[in-house]
Amino acid sequence: MTDPATAAPAADSSDDRPGRTSNRRNVERNLLALAFVIGILAYATVDIVVLGGLSPDFGVAIAVFGALLVVAHIGVRILAPFADPFILPAVVMLNILGLVMIHRLDLADQLRAQANGTELPRADAEAQFTWLMLAVGLFVLTLLLIRDHRRLQRYTYTAALVGVILLLLPLVPGIGTSINGATLWIQVGPFSFQPSELSKILLTIFFAGYLVLKRESMAIVRTKVMGLGIPRGRDLGPIVVAWAFALVVLALEKDLGTALMFFGLFVVMVYVATGRRSWLVIGAGLLVIGGLLGYLVFSHVQLRVNIWLDTWSYAQDESFQLAQGLFGLASGGLLGSGWGSGYPQFVPFAKSDFIAAAIGEELGLTGMFAVILLYAIVVERGFRAAVAVRDPFGKLLAVGLSSVLALQTFVVIGGVTRLIPLTGLTTPFLAYGGSALLANWITVALLLRISDRARRPAPDATPLTEVQAIDVAGGDGR
């Protein structure tokens, strides 16, 4: 019987002929053009509603953004011609929505400053635009330097060492700095950076490389308790270490979101590597225990749980941000107030932590569903690449990178909508922040590289006829 995991690439080989490869990139081109048009309309709508006409830099901003899309598309077309055609357009659409909302909040800040007679604030959309240019350049550079994702497996333990150093770097006196109570940034002169954003990629590489070597031993079950397979103690050790490390991060940096994300990432990857449901149960148990310990020991965890359970009792103080965000979501309703017609500027940190609430207010529940669907497309196509790629390391790396995006999105939007306590993470691709933007575009480049490898024909592959291709792929193969 044929293993589905090894059979999947053969199904995609129908696309490996020059014509089908060109079709895939043409689909990507057309979707990027659609995202660009939507971005133009959204940007123009904000300017017209808020200012009464287009802003002076409208033409320049649109032209530069269009050039960035062309660079990204040509980079993929040349360096990863077999890659998935839907990941990049979905990411670009999210970036466009984020830039338009940051621009809209900039205009609100400028109008308020003019009314109060104070100095005009910095335009954060321009800074985010600069970070986006660097991110796209780094995206193309990653595709250029990493021609085969399997080479990253050689650096399994190096990635672990560098990732841990980056994660703990904000604790170094002199360069580490605290913002809003969390010690997550390093600052050198006028420049600040959040190293945990890069460490999540490096630690994902480490987890993938480690589990490729240890997955067989971690799948061994010695005893069963109530039908639950319990792994050997020496194999249980890594997940306990990950759990303890997450608590250390939580304690030292007061970073609930990063601790939760790294621990959840490791549990998911262990489950995928071993196929044992017992790891999910063990991971969930350790998560509950860690959460209880964090609540009992750390005051900032207690505060976040309290304002989650009883937001309105603290609405004028600790939970003011959350309460304002909920008011904004409620006023947006089903279809939203429209670009430029709401009041998202009343929510503290609306450009970063609470940009999802700003989107929900002006685009409504429908717009929020559309945003979540874009994230779902990126994650699903990442998992599809994991299924199709032939090597175990690539499978685990694609699962890990996709899971990071999924976990971060769930944690952020869940916190903004009061589904779970607030964590302090930023919404991928949408929120203001250069560190996250750079790391997320590197993640996208790695997913496209894995997808390209999964769909690339083997050297000795025999091209299929058109009828054979359609029969094997079950469709157009995209």
C-alpha positions in Angstrom: 0.0 0.0 0.0 1.3 3.4 -0.9 2.1 5.8 1.9 -0.1 9.0 1.4 2.7 11.2 2.6 5.0 9.9 -0.1 2.2 9.8 -2.7 1.2 13.4 -2.3 4.2 14.9 -4.1 3.4 12.7 -7.1 0.0 14.3 -7.2 1.5 17.7 -7.5 4.0 16.6 -10.2 1.3 17.4 -12.8 2.2 21.0 -12.2 5.9 20.5 -12.8 5.8 21.0 -16.5 6.8 24.5 -17.7 3.2 25.4 -18.6 1.7 24.4 -15.3 4.5 26.2 -13.4 3.8 29.3 -15.3 0.1 29.0 -14.6 0.8 28.8 -10.9 2.9 32.0 -10.9 0.2 33.7 -13.1 -2.4 32.9 -10.4 -0.1 34.5 -7.8 0.4 37.5 -10.1 -3.4 38.0 -10.6 -4.1 37.6 -6.8 -1.4 40.1 -6.0 -2.9 42.6 -8.5 -6.3 42.1 -6.8 -4.8 42.8 -3.4 -3.1 45.9 -4.8 -6.4 47.2 -6.2 -8.2 46.6 -2.9 -5.3 48.4 -1.1 -5.6 51.4 -3.4 -9.3 51.7 -2.8 -9.0 51.3 0.9 -6.2 53.9 1.1 -8.1 56.4 -1.0 -11.3 55.8 1.0 -9.5 56.6 4.3 -8.1 59.9 2.8 -11.3 61.0 1.3 -13.4 60.3 4.4 -11.0 61.8 6.9 -9.3 64.6 4.9 -11.9 65.2 2.2 -9.4 64.4 -0.6 -6.3 62.3 -1.3 -3.2 63.0 0.8 -0.2 64.5 -1.0 1.8 61.3 -0.6 -0.9 59.0 -2.0 0.7 58.5 -5.4 4.1 57.9 -4.0 2.9 55.4 -1.5 0.9 53.4 -4.1 3.8 53.4 -6.5 6.3 52.2 -4.0 4.0 49.5 -2.7 3.3 48.3 -6.2 7.1 48.1 -6.8 7.5 46.0 -3.7 4.8 43.6 -4.9 6.6 43.3 -8.3 9.9 42.6 -6.5 8.4 39.9 -4.3 6.6 38.3 -7.2 9.6 38.2 -9.5 11.7 36.9 -6.6 9.4 33.9 -6.2 9.0 33.4 -9.9 12.8 33.1 -10.4 13.9 31.6 -7.1 10.9 29.4 -6.2 9.0 28.7 -9.4 7.1 25.7 -8.0 6.0 27.3 -4.8 2.4 27.6 -3.6 0.6 30.5 -5.4 -1.7 31.5 -2.6 0.6 32.2 0.4 2.2 35.4 -0.8 -1.1 37.1 -2.0 -2.8 36.3 1.4 0.2 37.8 3.3 0.3 40.9 1.1 -3.5 41.4 1.6 -2.9 41.3 5.4 0.0 43.8 5.1 -2.1 46.1 3.0 -5.0 46.1 5.6 -2.5 46.8 8.4 -0.8 49.7 6.6 -4.1 51.3 5.7 -5.3 51.0 9.3 -2.1 52.4 10.7 -2.4 55.3 8.2 -5.9 55.9 9.3 -4.9 56.1 12.9 -2.0 58.5 12.0 -4.5 60.8 10.4 -6.7 60.7 13.6 -3.6 61.5 15.7 -2.7 64.4 13.4 -6.2 65.9 13.5 -6.2 65.7 17.2 -2.8 67.4 17.5 -4.0 70.2 15.2 -7.1 70.7 17.2 -5.1 70.9 20.5 -2.4 73.1 19.0 0.3 70.6 19.8 3.2 69.2 17.7 2.2 66.8 15.0 3.1 63.2 15.9 5.3 61.0 13.8 3.6 59.1 11.0 3.9 55.5 12.0 2.7 54.3 8.6 5.9 55.7 7.0 8.0 53.8 9.5 6.0 50.7 8.9 6.4 51.2 5.2 10.2 51.4 5.6 10.1 48.2 7.6 8.1 46.5 4.9 10.7 47.4 2.3 13.4 45.8 4.4 11.1 42.8 5.0 10.5 42.2 1.3 14.3 42.6 0.7 15.0 40.0 3.4 12.2 37.8 2.0 14.0 37.7 -1.4 17.4 37.3 0.2 16.2 34.3 2.2 14.9 32.6 -1.0 18.3 33.4 -2.6 20.5 32.1 0.2 18.4 29.0 1.3 18.0 27.1 -2.0 17.3 23.8 -0.1 15.6 23.9 3.3 17.2 20.6 4.3 20.5 22.3 4.8 19.0 24.0 7.8 19.0 20.6 9.6 22.8 20.8 9.9 22.4 23.8 12.2 19.9 22.2 14.6 21.8 22.8 17.8 23.3 26.1 16.6 19.8 27.4 16.0 18.9 26.3 19.5 21.8 28.1 21.1 21.3 31.3 19.1 17.5 31.2 19.6 17.9 30.9 23.4 20.4 33.7 23.5 18.1 36.0 21.5 15.2 35.1 23.8 17.1 36.0 26.9 19.0 39.0 25.4 16.5 41.6 26.8 17.5 40.6 30.3 21.1 41.8 29.7 21.6 45.1 31.6 22.4 48.1 29.5 20.6 46.9 26.3 17.4 45.3 27.6 14.5 47.7 28.0 10.9 47.3 29.4 7.9 48.6 27.6 4.4 48.4 29.2 5.8 46.2 31.9 7.3 43.5 29.6 11.0 43.1 29.1 11.1 42.1 25.4 13.2 44.7 23.6 16.8 45.5 23.2 17.9 49.0 22.4 21.2 50.2 20.9 21.2 53.9 20.5 18.0 55.0 18.7 17.2 51.5 17.4 15.1 49.0 19.3 14.4 45.4 18.3 12.4 42.5 19.7 14.7 39.4 19.5 12.1 36.9 20.4 10.6 37.4 16.9 13.7 35.9 15.3 14.1 33.3 18.1 10.8 31.7 17.3 12.1 30.8 13.8 15.4 29.5 15.1 13.7 27.4 17.9 11.3 26.0 15.3 14.3 24.9 13.2 15.8 23.3 16.4 12.5 21.5 17.3 12.2 20.1 13.8 15.8 18.9 13.7 15.7 17.4 17.1 12.4 15.6 16.6 13.6 14.1 13.3 16.3 12.3 15.4 14.2 11.5 18.4 10.7 10.9 17.1 11.0 7.1 17.1 12.1 6.9 20.7 9.5 9.5 21.8 6.8 7.4 20.2 7.6 4.3 22.4 5.1 3.6 25.1 6.1 1.6 28.1 3.0 1.9 30.3 -0.6 2.8 30.0 -2.7 4.7 32.6 -6.4 4.8 31.9 -5.8 4.0 28.3 -3.3 6.8 27.9 0.1 5.8 26.7 2.9 7.2 29.0 6.3 7.6 27.3 9.5 6.8 29.0 10.9 9.2 31.5 14.0 10.1 29.4 11.7 10.8 26.4 9.3 12.9 28.5 12.2 15.1 29.6 12.3 17.4 26.6 8.6 18.5 27.0 9.2 19.1 30.7 12.2 21.2 29.9 10.2 23.2 27.3 7.4 23.6 30.0 9.9 24.8 32.6 11.6 27.1 30.0 8.3 28.7 29.2 7.7 29.5 32.9 11.2 31.0 33.1 10.4 33.3 30.2 7.1 34.2 31.8 8.8 35.0 35.1 11.8 36.9 33.9 10.4 38.9 31.0 6.7 39.0 32.1 5.8 37.8 28.6 2.8 35.5 28.8 2.3 35.4 25.0 5.8 34.2 24.1 5.8 31.6 26.8 2.5 30.2 25.7 3.4 30.2 22.0 6.7 28.4 22.4 5.2 25.7 24.7 2.3 25.2 22.4 4.6 25.0 19.4 6.7 22.2 20.9 3.7 20.2 22.0 2.2 20.4 18.5 5.4 19.4 16.8 6.0 16.5 19.2 2.4 15.2 18.4 3.0 15.5 14.7 6.3 13.8 14.9 5.1 10.8 17.0 1.4 10.6 16.3 0.8 9.9 20.0 -2.3 11.6 21.4 -0.8 11.1 24.8 1.6 14.0 24.1 -1.3 16.3 23.6 -2.9 15.3 26.9 0.4 15.6 28.7 1.1 19.0 27.2 -2.4 20.2 28.1 -1.9 19.0 31.7 1.4 20.8 31.9 -0.1 23.9 30.4 -2.9 23.9 33.1 -0.4 23.3 35.9 1.9 26.1 34.5 -1.0 28.5 34.2 -2.1 27.8 37.8 1.5 28.3 39.1 1.8 31.5 37.1 -1.4 32.8 38.5 -0.4 32.0 42.1 3.1 33.4 41.8 3.1 36.3 39.4 1.1 39.4 40.0 1.0 40.4 36.3 -0.6 37.1 35.5 -3.2 37.6 38.2 -4.0 41.0 36.8 -4.6 39.8 33.3 -6.8 37.0 34.5 -8.8 39.3 36.7 -9.5 41.8 33.9 -10.4 39.0 31.6 -12.9 37.6 34.1 -14.3 40.9 35.2 -13.4 43.5 32.6 -16.0 46.1 33.6 -15.0 46.4 37.2 -11.6 47.6 36.0 -12.8 49.5 32.9 -11.6 52.9 34.1 -8.1 51.6 35.1 -6.3 48.3 34.3 -8.8 47.0 31.7 -9.4 50.4 30.0 -7.7 49.2 26.8 -9.7 45.9 26.7 -13.0 47.7 27.4 -12.4 50.3 24.7 -11.6 47.6 22.3 -14.8 45.7 23.1 -16.8 49.0 22.7 -15.2 49.5 19.3 -16.0 45.9 18.2 -19.6 46.4 19.4 -20.1 49.7 17.5 -18.7 48.1 14.4 -21.5 45.5 14.3 -21.8 43.2 11.3 -20.6 45.4 8.5 -18.5 48.0 10.4 -18.6 51.8 10.4 -16.5 52.0 7.2 -12.9 53.1 6.6 -12.3 56.4 8.4 -15.8 56.6 10.0 -15.1 54.9 13.3 -13.2 55.9 16.4 -10.4 53.3 16.8 -8.0 56.0 18.0 -9.8 55.9 21.4 -8.3 52.4 22.0 -4.8 52.6 23.5 -2.1 51.0 21.3 -4.6 50.5 18.5 -1.7 50.4 16.0 0.0 47.5 17.6 -1.6 45.3 20.3 -5.2 46.2 19.4 -5.2 46.6 15.7 -7.6 43.7 15.4 -10.1 45.7 17.4 -9.6 48.7 15.1 -10.2 46.5 12.0 -13.3 45.0 13.6 -14.7 48.4 14.3 -14.3 49.8 10.8 -14.8 46.6 8.8 -17.2 44.9 11.2 -17.6 41.2 12.0 -17.6 40.5 8.3 -14.2 42.1 7.9 -12.8 40.3 10.9 -14.0 37.0 9.4 -12.2 37.9 6.1 -9.0 38.7 8.0 -9.2 35.4 9.9 -9.8 33.6 6.6 -6.6 35.1 5.2 -4.7 33.7 8.1 -6.4 30.4 7.6 -5.3 30.3 4.0 -1.6 30.9 4.9 -1.7 28.3 7.7 -3.6 25.7 5.5 -1.2 26.1 2.6 1.7 25.7 5.0 0.3 22.5 6.3 -0.3 21.4 2.7 3.4 21.9 1.9 4.2 19.8 5.0 2.0 17.0 3.7 3.6 17.2 0.2 7.3 17.5 1.0 9.2 14.2 1.1 11.7 14.7 3.9 10.8 14.5 7.6 12.7 17.6 8.5 10.8 19.7 5.9 7.5 18.3 7.1 8.1 19.2 10.7 9.6 22.6 9.8 6.5 23.5 7.7 4.2 22.4 10.5 6.1 24.4 13.1 6.3 27.6 11.1 2.6 27.3 10.2 1.7 26.5 13.8 3.6 29.6 15.0 1.4 31.8 12.8 -1.7 30.0 13.9 -1.0 30.1 17.6 0.1 33.8 17.5 -3.1 34.8 15.6 -5.3 32.8 17.9 -3.7 34.2 21.1 -3.9 37.8 19.9 -7.4 37.8 18.4 -8.6 35.7 21.3 -7.3 38.2 23.8 -8.8 41.2 21.9 -12.2 39.5 21.8 -11.9 38.4 25.4 -11.9 34.7 24.5 -8.7 34.3 26.5 -6.6 36.6 28.7 -4.5 39.3 27.0 -1.0 38.1 26.2 0.9 41.1 24.7 1.7 39.5 21.3 1.1 41.4 18.1 -1.1 40.4 15.2 1.1 39.0 12.4 1.5 41.2 9.3 -1.2 43.6 10.5 0.2 45.3 13.6 2.8 48.0 13.7 6.3 46.8 14.5 9.4 46.1 12.5 10.8 43.1 14.4 7.7 41.1 13.9 7.3 42.1 10.3 10.9 41.0 9.4 10.5 37.7 11.2 7.1 36.9 9.6 8.3 37.6 6.1 11.3 35.3 6.7 8.8 32.7 7.8 6.8 33.1 4.6 10.0 32.7 2.6 10.8 29.4 4.3 7.3 28.1 3.8 7.5 29.0 0.1 10.9 27.3 -0.1 9.5 24.1 1.4 6.5 24.3 -0.9 8.8 24.7 -3.9 10.8 21.7 -2.9 7.6 19.6 -2.4 6.3 20.4 -5.9 9.7 20.3 -7.7 10.0 17.2 -9.9 12.5 14.6 -9.1 15.5 14.5 -11.5 14.3 11.2 -13.0 10.6 12.1 -13.1 8.8 11.2 -16.2 6.4 14.0 -17.4 2.7 13.0 -17.2 0.3 13.5 -20.1 -2.5 16.0 -19.6 -5.1 13.3 -18.9 -2.8 11.5 -16.4 -2.0 14.8 -14.7 -5.7 15.7 -14.1 -6.5 12.2 -13.0 -3.7 12.1 -10.4 -4.1 15.6 -9.1 -7.8 15.5 -8.9 -8.1 19.0 -10.5 -5.8 21.6 -11.8 -3.0 20.7 -9.3 -2.8 24.1 -7.7 
